[in-house]
Amino acid sequence: MSLFSRLVVTTLPLVPKFIVGRVAAPYVAGASLDDALATIRQLNAEGAMATIDILGEEVAERAKAAAFTEQYLEVLDAIQRHGVDSNVSVKPTMLGLKIDESYFAENMARLAEAAKERNNFLRLDMEDRTCTDATLRVYKSLHERYGNVGTVLQAYMRRTVQDIDELPAEGANIRLCKGIYVEPREVAFKGYDTVRANFLAALERMLERGVYAAIATHDEYLVCGALALIRRYGVPRERYEFQMLLGVDPQLRRILLGRGHRLRVYVPFGRDWYQYSIRRLRENPEVARHVLKAMIAGGR
């Protein structure tokens, strides 16, 4: 990251909230579930699938975790009722992982059962290294009980290929992404090209083992590499999908859909849109520059 980009990123918290909202709007469906459903209908019309994420941060109170669990049950009901093509993604610390692992597992079991009753699917998102072991333990338990559950592995983590080798022998479903949390070098690769290389190595190991691959990237180099691996291993269309964030490189999304690949878009919604938007902008300083330009222009 250049010095100017770093300056842009560190300045973001000073930007007025309404300007962040205006520039970051493509990344978030809106504040309500109705907003998310409207966005998903548009994506479905384009040929894309979706996964719904309720925005929020780590919670330390059981009551808040319980409330988020109820919200996700409402989301699953709404997906079925409105007939949209979407599943759900859940951040473990929102449902109580940092409170108590057993309590978190109970909340996740409620969602997995509800999703199965509705012929839907539930994915446990992956957070920082302090959550990895517990998330994988709960994922494996839910997978054994319900089968309609997946999780996420991050290519920048040194442990990822080993984690793939320890997945359930049948039916594993993994979203593979680069990873965004700031981790120490002891546990995470730091070089840009190194992370790319491990991404493709991890994806190849997944395909070798027959893991359903949700390939989450906007990096066209990795898309190209993934397509080469899919051809090499003769992976049928129903055994993989690409995944992208809402608002990020819609042209690449349309290219992949136009060539017959299945693609799912991560659709976040909720009142905590600001924190999510700041994270997305920090990951993309070019967009963040436009935020600052908008702020400067607005002050004239």
KAWO-V446165 format. One line per field, one symbol per residue. ss: DSSP state (h for helix, s for strand, l for the rest). phi: phi as a letter, one per 40 degrees, with the letter a starting at -180 (. if undefined). psi: psi as a letter, one per 20 degrees, with the letter a starting at -180 (. if undefined). A space follows every 10 residues. Layout:
ss = ???
phi = ???
psi = ???
This chain:
ss = llhhhhhhhh hhhhllhhhh hhhhhhhlls llhhhhhhhh hhhhhhllss ssssllllll lhhhhhhhhh hhhhhhhhhh hhlllsssss shhhhlllll hhhhhhhhhh hhhhhhhlll lsssslllhh hhhhhhhhhh hhhhhlllss ssssllsllh hhhhhlllll llssssslll lllllllsll lhhhhhhhhh hhhhhhhhhl lssssslllh hhhhhhhhhh hhllllhhhs sssssllllh hhhhhhhhll llsssssssl llhhhhhhhh hhhlhhhhhh hhhhhhhhll
phi = .ccccccccc cdcccddccd ccccdccbci cbcccccccc dccccchcca bcbccibdbb bdcccccccc ccccccccdc ccgccabbbb cdccbhdcca cccdcccccc cccccccbfb bbbccbbccc bcccccccdc ccdccbgbbb abbbcccccc cccccbcdcb gcbbcbbchb ccbccdbbcb cdcccdccdc cccccccccg ccbbcbabcc ccdccccccc cccfccdcba acbacdgbfc ccdccccccg ccabbcbcah cccccccccc cccbdccddc cccccccccc
psi = prggghgggi igiipqhhgg hghihiipha irhhgghggh ggghhijqrr ppppqrrpqj phhgghghgh ghhhggghgg hikqnqaqpp phihjjgigp hhgghgghhg gggggghjla qppoqpbrhi igggghgggh ghghhhilqr apqphiphig hghgijrqhq jqoppprgqi qoqqhhipqh pghgggghgh gggghghhij ppooonqjoh ghgghghghg ggjlpqhjjr qqqqqpiomh ghghgghhjj qpppponqrr ikhggggggg hhinhghhhh ghhhgghhi.
